[in-house]
Amino acid sequence: MALTGHEKNEMRWFFSKIQDEFRGGKINVERTYKLLEKLDIQCNYVHVKHIFKDNDRQKQGKITIEEFRSIYRIIAHREEIVEIFNVYSENRRILFESNLIQFLTQEQYEIETTESIASEIIQKYEPIDEVKKAHQISLEGFTRYIYSSECLLFKQECTKVYQDMTYPLNDYFISSSHNTYLVSDQLVGPSDLWGYVSALVKGCRCLEIDCWDGSQAEPVVYHGYTLTSKLLFKTVIQAIHKYAFMTSEYPVVLSLENHCSTAQQEVMAGILQTTFGDSLLSDILDDFPDSLPSPEALKFKVLVKNKKIGTLQETRERIGSDKHGKVGLWEEAETEDEEESTTTETYENLLSRDSQGKETETKKALPVTLFSKKKKIRKLKIALALSDLVIYTKAEKFRSFQYSRQYQQFNENNSIGETQARKLSKLRVNEFIFHTRKFITRIYPKATRADSSNFNPQEFWNIGCQMVALNFQTPGLPMDLQNGKFLDNGGSGYILKPQFLRDIKSKFNPNDSIKDNDPIAITIRLISGIQLPLSGSSSHKPDTLVIIEVFGVPNDHMKRQTRVIKKNAFSPRWNETFTFIIQVPELALLRFVVENSGLIAGNEFLGQYTLPVLCMSKGNFLKSYRRVPLFSRSGESLEPASLFVYV
């Protein structure tokens, strides 16, 4: 049968791209992989290896130009995409501009689609010149469009800072890390600058620094009373200075867990001032004498969170004066259930001294009790030089909601351990939300999480806690939710809280059924998997399944699962549809997890993707074909591994 003009163009284009590679005869798998990349086809090398093996008829580890063409078609011309293309193509070869406009308006819900948008897509993605000149798109161009970033599930608008950044700091969720210097466990693992660098690169805006006296008047950073290694405070601050504003230009908060003598506190203050210079906020902003400034007003600023002596006005009056040797006394009554205090006791119990007086680990288990009632007055000496660097983030012990309502100042922040916070969120949820509307509240993992495990941050976002501090070094569900939530607003590390968590008049309670909110219905047809990650186990062909889960207020939590597709990670087809009714979409996250089904050892994680429901392409009630990119357990991109869905 004679070839049509379109087929001839396609053949000419294809062979012109690849014939040079075959001038010397057959090619091996490495060159096959490189050639596919040259053709703008993203592939996973392991998948290419398996397909190469199936198509190498002579079994000599080399293939002909025709065999390469078969491999190319298997990888590039996926059935499910060909099917969509054929619905809109009049001749199953090309789409005219009018066909493309029809596809974009009917399927991608590009209501405003004009010839210029269709023409732009053709110019950008059509590789065959003759087709492009005729204002048409071939299957080659259509495939490249579907695989492009334009068709990702995460909507383009959310990849930039689009929220109003002029509200006070307490109106935002702030990406926060716990014991940022640790890259392993909390007891004997290494302290590493990489902890700070990687957190900042991920958009983290609140870093924790545990400071202790070091030798030669050099403060050090490590987890006190444990065997974790030590870093110089100076080196930590230099690393933070270098990376602070690489990912986001919004303020960085340094949460100091300060155990230093006043002499070394002065050294810390000197290091902070010389390293950060004008970036260090050391005085109130004129426009914000008695209210918290906005992220916008604090762009490129570093804020110190620590205990503070005296008022902001007194601090301002001391500017320029000599503070050397000047010390203030900080007193606080310890009457509440203590969670923080167990931290030190817990870790002290784990260390003893051997006969040479060296610290060694003992086998003593962690105490199970987490609370100890105390009624003593704690007195701390604070160097004025360090105290005066604390402006809008003064660390203030949380006593009770009633105390905060009466006495807490606008610039005072509380840190509450997860166990106490969970208890309060169950018993006093309305008071808790009232508190987080006014004051920055930080939640941190309980002391017994010696393995650096994390709690689910969603329960504390639901009540408006701004700084939910997680162990960034520990992969798993909590960090997937953290990374997914903070993809929003351009990955800036600041997300404006929903109106109902900011408005004093709101009666919002995450545990009640929601009356005033507009629920949304999301229907997801999970069509297929594209080059899914291969299993770490011996079998190269996993039995794949997908779990889709909604996280948000308790009533919105839902989990759905597909059937298992046997021995196929390259192109499993599910074609299963799931509907989720979401009452509070403003707080909801959607998580896709791909697993290898295992009967004996349980399912094996292959990849995941989490995103805020309101960052899904085209927003509410609209529909489109989208690609869901997958990430590894540690948050690395697994491209081109993805799921193909119709939303």
Steps between C-alpha positions, in 0.01 A plus 500: 500500500640841400596735784300819547674840501473512880659156537784600266567817704506294818739238356728767355513686833562184701779359282669840462529511882645153544680382184841643596503278808463189284769585239736261675241222521300387802493686835512380862266581790699803624488665156131409470430683826699807388319503165159494670608798710615680183146449368365675815353180638561475873566146612609292792817311407387176668173500303694567177728205582204261534332624180835485314542137608149411375569661160856379443404211269855368450565517877847648437453816708468717186200614295424611145337827396164320458525345847574845638184627332296231681656595835429868432134427427456291815641779716371812321165394353309390808161338432300724734639817337451364146134429593441863607681627188287283271174631649587851378694414183304473175755271338685350803818670375475868596285751685413819317514816712118484528521140633757607757279791613211254534715267714623788719152639565321167546764303691754739648231752588698788358186714471692792355667286235566707193692431183802668656513247790463206261759653269740545793466132593570398138807725478633375832442124475468394134840359390417445128560823307252432216223431751588806707499727193152373409373600852435138589619265773600136452487222756868581568414861594184401690696248711767759582226744606333243730841419656584867551483704821184667359308177564618436855233468769652786701372822352750748357358797697602337830864467390543875557433714810137598433361554851475836676822521705405817692311343791677469840733199546253319727257470205728255316599135521883510513717208386691397817761244592587334833863447613606601149866411562428126536507284188424170674368414846480721811749315723822386333464615137713761327430874506555636152484832314313308230199499735479880471588521132248237386222645719555850355511364144162333571360843595513453880471841674542412869819320601588372846848548647596335833790709639745390771830629639797374299876513562706812418193720553338356184131405544406163349180349357390147596227313689610555861558202733515264203780354288405692186805668346567875532509786248640848560221758537702728272509240218125435531421873472730536197323210324157649578618839370606342172175310435236702691336667199584263216155343482287773660547871566271498804635521859698225671445445873788355703348323798781493759490229765753687711705322770810727485668704771452877468858537372433260211156655440688823428721311255181368330359853474826618341498214247135568406569871446823466304370215280153633414573874519194702391300182432478441877190665643619676817239776543125539454386617158357854522171388343458214751572630853230288665388239248670220309631604156415308183727262308509771230632762747763251622633382163867390516501543881627256764309496832640361826261304722630481859413613851505880539554741788295821519281673243547584132517868592788434742677303228463794262643742760809278543592502127864597459585467872774268631334180626817308582461314830142624549266224611129479578325240714215303348257332738216266420275292717482135406151396599359349183534139392855502371588330177813695412657425839489128436718551195806576708419243767430234241831547326700545823371159606645349186856613573736407781874535553744215473804459726700755297220751537391475133135511403367161397160373403310298761227250434240688706169516316319825429256586780145440393351787701508820306364750749639606837321753719739773619456817696848645510631831371756466223761778482711556191764759425473655157763719336342831403692491169306185399170601664492824300510307172157352581229725358181340364573139602543497878486146640240495777404193700142387445308498830133486405264650242347719770843635600585573134172686445572727795876551492668375180656774286465512119870412448503199736493150348436167671653157440274213606600131492283274284352301794383808689384662173298191405340493844408870475371460144258232621387670821514869403493521123314834482739669744795351310379644168434836670859490628655422160307786340702742713830334588760302307488148641768239438435128549799266537541119520490336843823410677452124467530517119869411534492346149407842354158373395228757430136559595232576242517881457147524358330489843685817603456684169127433546503723810715773347842425656747701294825313566451124501863389537595163351822299479578577135755218484236230551308394187145367520139616504544810726779641281301417184215711639745776599664506155163479326341782699794735449512445123228767505565874463816451296671281763566821697457331842209732589137409431215732592269323745135463389270787600326287766831447685578875494161660564431559872123465438528158332354204693706244305567171677676231291331221698143612432308453180549822305188703426602817318772366273455408133592135463653386173474169318810367330473206264826340392519242225833329550579397143851358507854501633787631289842333549439446870801452731623144504496300816808477719428129540631231267199503268547771237129502425302612805128434557387861508212669679419862587358643823336845488452662839354833617646667812328798660241544773404161651172476304684545171745216556440236232705223344435312172701227331519356147520134412845345455644479148731200482862529384470836328675819604553631147138561402241365747143596400245536782224720358340522844297798621486639855293788637591702808266750668716752684334728757802722574708510180709791638674258742491185288797321343474222244764224506564238230713200601619227264581167661624157404250253642664246730318218675765395749706810578217746437488764228819675387501877445595597142419872479260773613369847427317733739345838419244744644154428357460866398825483299359241264493622142199703401355516850145406592249303297711495185647208311820413320763238417793542737827334587594436865882499539638256757759558772715258699473444874769762556327754276711461183325527163449163325425653157378373259312273743147637529130419510265602220163621629182671389377739768 
